[in-house]
Structures are given as structure tokens and as C-alpha cells.
């Protein structure tokens, strides 16, 4: 009984630690999201400061999640409002870290996919705000995903390599076909590299689900944006967030996805 209670206590402590660790990393990701798209900006120097007045942010005002609440969402120096994006990114990374620990425990896969999810979170917010996916995220991600496949129990290096080739090639083919038909760019090079990174981490088996789900959800949101903006076929929405969210779904629900797929195939032809 005592051993069981001790194991539960240790497990609970590690779960809390994974949440806190994710929130701390999320705080750093906010810096990356803010500075990476800017030309000549460093993600390391200068230290954290208010983007409005430039005042340095002290450690006690830089505690993930808590500082935003204690400051009531305002800069201590100039009282300018702090964007809700900051605590949102911290909370998202904290929850993703906790979900990873619950799924994989203290393992190499936890570390590898923590890096993957952090990269996807950066992609989501940068693409929403700037409609770009920085090569500084996707290209190193491809290398890390492939290198990690040699120790990853979920994906072999062959599956990772095929994921990179098919992932990048698949979207490139779609983008080229769209351009030849419409003479307009439909997908950017950043989306192609991002799918290559997803293939590197999740293997080629993930690509059908990721492409289908992201295309479906992207089309639904795109139609809504067309109606709201009134721009018709000229309406543009970032595709990267849909790819990233589909990859996150596959990472955590892979087994359920395959069960549903096999159940669908077992039904046979409807007519």
C-alpha cells in the first residue's frame, strides 16, 4: 500500500513538473513568436521587455501564467495591455507537455515530441500573424525529426525518410497543379517544408490523415472567411495552422484514427 501511494505521489509530482516545464518553455516560445519574423531580431538579446515602452521585465513579472494574472494583463511600467497571446501560448505548451507526459512518460519520445510540439506551436502563431512559416523552424525540424527516428520507438528511420520525401513532394505536387490550373500561388514553400517536418517526426503513415484533415478544416474556415470578407477566390488564409493542428491530433490519437479507418474499410461498399 505504501509503495503504491509513493508511486502515485511521484507520478503526480512528475505530471505537475511537466505542466510547469511546458509553461516555462511556452514563455520562451512567446519571444520566438514575436522576434523570429522580424529582420535582424535576436531571440536571446535583449532580455524580455515591454514591446510598448521598452521597460525591462523583471523575473517576478515574468512568471508564466501567474504574472499575467497578478498584473491584470497590463505592463507594470506603462500600464499598456498585454496581449492574451502570451498566456495562451504558455497554457497551450503546458497542456501539451502534460499530455505528452501522460502519453509517453519520462522517455526519449517525450523529449523528441516536446520539441516537435513546440515547433508546431511557433508555426501556428507566426503563420496566423504574418502568413509565413520560417525556414528556421521547419528545416532544423526536419533534421531533428529524422535524427530522432533512429531512437524513436514509434517511427523507424525509413518511415521518417519517406515522410520527408512524400510529405514535401505531396504538397509540392498540389501547389504546382493549382498554379498550372489557376496561374495563382495556392500554397507557399513554407507549407511544403512544414509537411516534410511533420513526415519526419510522424512517418509517412501520418500524411494521408494530416493532408485530408487540414484540407477539410481549412476549406471550411476558408469558405467562412470568403463569406465574411467578400473577396471570393482572392481570400487568403494561412494553411500552416491546419497542418500543425492535424499533426497534433495524429500524434495523440493515432491508434483511434487507425481503428476508425479499419472499421470504415470493414463496412465494405455502401451501394
C-alpha positions as CSV (number, residue, x, y, z in Angstrom):
1,X,0.0,0.0,0.0
2,X,2.8,2.4,1.0
3,X,4.7,1.6,-2.3
4,X,1.5,2.2,-4.3
5,X,0.9,5.6,-2.6
6,X,4.5,6.6,-3.2
7,X,4.3,5.7,-6.9
8,X,1.1,7.7,-7.2
9,X,2.8,10.7,-5.5
10,X,5.8,10.5,-7.7
11,X,3.7,10.2,-10.8
12,X,1.6,13.2,-9.7
13,X,4.7,15.3,-9.0
14,X,6.1,14.5,-12.4
15,X,2.9,15.4,-14.1
16,X,2.8,18.7,-12.3
17,X,6.5,19.2,-13.2
18,X,5.8,18.5,-16.9
19,X,3.0,21.1,-16.8
20,X,5.3,23.7,-15.2
21,X,8.1,22.9,-17.6
22,X,5.8,23.3,-20.6
23,X,4.6,26.7,-19.3
24,X,8.2,27.9,-18.8
25,X,9.1,26.8,-22.4
26,X,5.9,28.5,-23.6
27,X,7.2,31.7,-22.1
28,X,10.3,31.4,-24.3
29,X,8.2,30.5,-27.3
30,X,6.4,33.8,-27.0
31,X,9.8,35.5,-27.5
32,X,10.5,33.3,-30.5
33,X,7.0,34.1,-32.0
34,X,7.5,37.8,-31.5
35,X,11.1,38.2,-32.7
36,X,11.7,35.4,-35.3
37,X,9.7,37.0,-38.1
38,X,11.4,40.4,-37.6
39,X,14.5,41.1,-39.6
40,X,17.7,41.2,-37.5
41,X,16.0,40.4,-34.2
42,X,17.7,38.1,-31.8
43,X,15.6,35.6,-29.8
44,X,18.2,35.9,-27.0
45,X,19.2,39.5,-26.7
46,X,18.0,41.9,-25.4
47,X,16.2,40.3,-22.4
48,X,12.5,40.3,-22.1
49,X,11.0,43.8,-22.3
50,X,7.7,45.5,-22.9
51,X,7.1,45.9,-26.6
52,X,5.2,49.2,-26.0
53,X,7.5,51.2,-23.6
54,X,10.7,49.0,-23.8
55,X,10.9,48.7,-20.0
56,X,12.8,45.5,-18.8
57,X,10.6,42.8,-17.4
58,X,11.9,41.6,-14.1
59,X,11.8,38.0,-13.1
60,X,8.9,38.4,-10.7
61,X,6.9,39.8,-13.6
62,X,7.9,37.0,-16.0
63,X,6.4,34.0,-14.2
64,X,4.4,32.0,-16.8
65,X,0.6,32.4,-16.5
66,X,0.8,33.8,-12.9
67,X,2.4,37.2,-13.8
68,X,-0.3,37.9,-16.4
69,X,-3.0,37.3,-13.7
70,X,-1.2,39.3,-11.0
71,X,-0.6,42.2,-13.3
72,X,-4.2,42.0,-14.5
73,X,-2.9,41.9,-18.1
74,X,-1.1,45.2,-18.0
75,X,2.6,46.3,-18.1
76,X,3.8,47.3,-14.7
77,X,5.7,50.3,-16.1
78,X,3.4,51.9,-18.7
79,X,0.1,50.0,-17.9
80,X,-0.3,49.1,-21.6
81,X,-2.4,46.0,-22.1
82,X,-0.5,42.7,-22.5
83,X,-1.7,40.6,-25.4
84,X,-3.7,37.5,-24.4
85,X,-1.5,35.6,-26.8
86,X,1.2,35.4,-24.1
87,X,-0.7,33.4,-21.5
88,X,-2.4,31.4,-24.3
89,X,0.9,30.2,-25.7
90,X,2.1,29.3,-22.2
91,X,-1.1,27.5,-21.3
92,X,-1.1,25.6,-24.6
93,X,2.5,24.4,-24.2
94,X,1.9,23.5,-20.6
95,X,-1.1,21.4,-21.5
96,X,0.7,19.8,-24.5
97,X,3.6,18.9,-22.2
98,X,1.3,17.3,-19.7
99,X,-0.5,15.4,-22.4
100,X,2.9,14.2,-23.7
101,X,4.0,13.0,-20.3
102,X,0.7,11.2,-19.8
103,X,1.1,9.5,-23.2
104,X,4.8,8.7,-23.1
105,X,6.0,9.1,-19.6
106,X,9.7,10.0,-18.9
107,X,11.1,8.8,-22.2
108,X,13.1,9.8,-25.3
109,X,9.8,10.1,-27.1
110,X,8.7,12.7,-24.6
111,X,11.7,14.8,-25.3
112,X,11.5,14.4,-29.1
113,X,7.9,15.2,-29.4
114,X,8.1,18.0,-27.0
115,X,10.5,19.7,-29.4
116,X,8.1,18.9,-32.2
117,X,5.0,20.4,-30.5
118,X,7.0,23.5,-29.5
119,X,7.9,24.0,-33.2
120,X,4.3,23.5,-34.3
121,X,3.0,26.0,-31.7
122,X,5.5,28.6,-33.0
123,X,4.4,27.9,-36.6
124,X,0.7,28.3,-35.7
125,X,1.1,31.7,-34.2
126,X,3.6,33.1,-36.6
127,X,1.6,31.9,-39.6
128,X,-1.6,33.4,-38.2
129,X,0.1,36.8,-37.5
130,X,2.4,37.0,-40.5
131,X,1.3,34.4,-43.1
132,X,4.8,32.9,-43.1
133,X,6.4,29.7,-41.9
134,X,10.1,30.5,-41.1
135,X,12.7,28.1,-42.5
136,X,14.5,28.5,-39.2
137,X,11.7,26.3,-37.7
138,X,10.9,23.8,-40.4
139,X,14.3,22.9,-41.8
140,X,16.0,22.2,-38.4
141,X,12.8,20.3,-37.5
142,X,13.2,18.0,-40.5
143,X,16.8,17.2,-39.4
144,X,15.8,16.7,-35.7
145,X,12.8,14.5,-36.7
146,X,14.9,12.3,-38.9
147,X,17.8,12.0,-36.5
148,X,15.4,11.2,-33.7
149,X,13.8,8.4,-35.7
150,X,16.9,6.2,-35.0
151,X,15.9,6.2,-31.3
152,X,12.2,6.6,-31.7
153,X,10.1,3.5,-30.9
154,X,7.1,4.9,-32.8
155,X,8.7,5.7,-36.2
156,X,11.6,4.0,-38.0
157,X,14.2,5.9,-39.9
158,X,12.8,4.5,-43.2
159,X,9.3,5.7,-42.3
160,X,10.8,9.1,-41.3
161,X,12.8,9.4,-44.6
162,X,9.7,8.5,-46.6
163,X,7.7,11.0,-44.6
164,X,10.1,13.8,-45.6
165,X,10.1,12.8,-49.3
166,X,6.4,12.1,-49.6
167,X,5.4,15.0,-47.3
168,X,7.3,17.6,-49.2
169,X,6.6,16.1,-52.6
170,X,2.9,15.7,-51.9
171,X,2.3,19.4,-51.2
172,X,4.7,20.5,-53.9
173,X,2.6,18.5,-56.4
174,X,-0.6,20.0,-55.2
175,X,0.8,23.5,-55.3
176,X,2.2,23.0,-58.8
177,X,-1.1,21.6,-60.0
178,X,-3.0,24.5,-58.5
179,X,-0.7,27.0,-60.1
180,X,-0.9,25.4,-63.6
181,X,-4.7,25.4,-63.4
182,X,-5.2,28.9,-62.0
183,X,-1.9,30.7,-62.6
184,X,-2.0,31.7,-58.9
185,X,0.0,30.5,-56.0
186,X,-2.1,28.5,-53.7
187,X,0.4,27.1,-51.2
188,X,3.7,28.6,-50.1
189,X,7.1,26.9,-49.8
190,X,6.7,27.1,-46.0
191,X,3.7,24.8,-46.1
192,X,5.7,22.2,-48.1
193,X,8.6,22.2,-45.7
194,X,6.3,22.1,-42.8
195,X,4.7,18.9,-44.1
196,X,8.1,17.5,-44.7
197,X,8.9,18.2,-41.0
198,X,5.6,16.5,-39.9
199,X,6.5,13.5,-42.0
200,X,10.0,13.4,-40.4
201,X,8.5,13.2,-36.9
202,X,5.4,11.1,-37.5
203,X,6.3,9.0,-40.5
204,X,4.8,8.7,-43.9
205,X,1.7,6.9,-42.5
206,X,0.5,10.2,-40.9
207,X,0.4,12.1,-44.1
208,X,-2.9,11.0,-45.5
209,X,-4.7,11.9,-42.3
210,X,-2.8,15.2,-41.9
211,X,-3.4,16.4,-45.5
212,X,-7.1,15.3,-45.6
213,X,-7.9,16.8,-42.2
214,X,-6.1,20.0,-42.8
215,X,-7.6,20.4,-46.2
216,X,-11.1,19.7,-44.9
217,X,-10.9,22.1,-41.9
218,X,-9.0,24.7,-44.0
219,X,-11.7,24.6,-46.6
220,X,-14.5,25.1,-44.1
221,X,-12.7,28.0,-42.5
222,X,-11.8,29.4,-45.9
223,X,-15.4,29.3,-47.0
224,X,-16.4,31.2,-43.9
225,X,-13.7,33.8,-44.5
226,X,-14.8,34.2,-48.1
227,X,-18.3,35.0,-47.0
228,X,-17.2,37.3,-44.2
229,X,-14.5,39.2,-46.3
230,X,-16.4,39.2,-49.5
231,X,-13.2,38.7,-51.6
232,X,-14.3,35.5,-53.3
233,X,-11.4,33.4,-54.7
234,X,-8.9,36.1,-53.6
235,X,-9.4,35.3,-49.9
236,X,-6.2,34.0,-48.3
237,X,-5.9,32.2,-45.0
238,X,-2.8,30.6,-43.5
239,X,-2.7,26.8,-44.1
240,X,0.1,26.1,-41.6
241,X,-2.1,26.1,-38.5
242,X,-4.4,23.5,-40.0
243,X,-1.4,21.2,-40.9
244,X,0.0,21.7,-37.4
245,X,-3.3,21.0,-35.6
246,X,-3.9,17.9,-37.7
247,X,-0.4,16.7,-36.8
248,X,-1.1,17.2,-33.1
249,X,-4.3,15.2,-33.5
250,X,-2.5,12.3,-35.2
251,X,0.3,12.3,-32.6
252,X,-2.2,11.8,-29.7
253,X,-4.9,9.8,-31.4
254,X,-3.1,7.7,-33.9
255,X,-4.5,4.4,-32.6
256,X,-8.1,5.7,-32.6
257,X,-7.7,7.1,-36.1
258,X,-6.5,3.7,-37.4
259,X,-9.3,1.9,-35.6
260,X,-11.9,4.2,-37.2
261,X,-10.2,3.7,-40.6
262,X,-10.2,-0.1,-40.3
263,X,-13.8,0.0,-39.1
264,X,-14.7,2.0,-42.2
265,X,-12.9,-0.4,-44.5
266,X,-14.7,-3.3,-42.8
267,X,-18.1,-1.9,-43.7
268,X,-17.4,-2.5,-47.4
269,X,-19.2,-0.7,-50.2
270,X,-22.4,1.1,-49.2
271,X,-24.1,0.6,-52.6
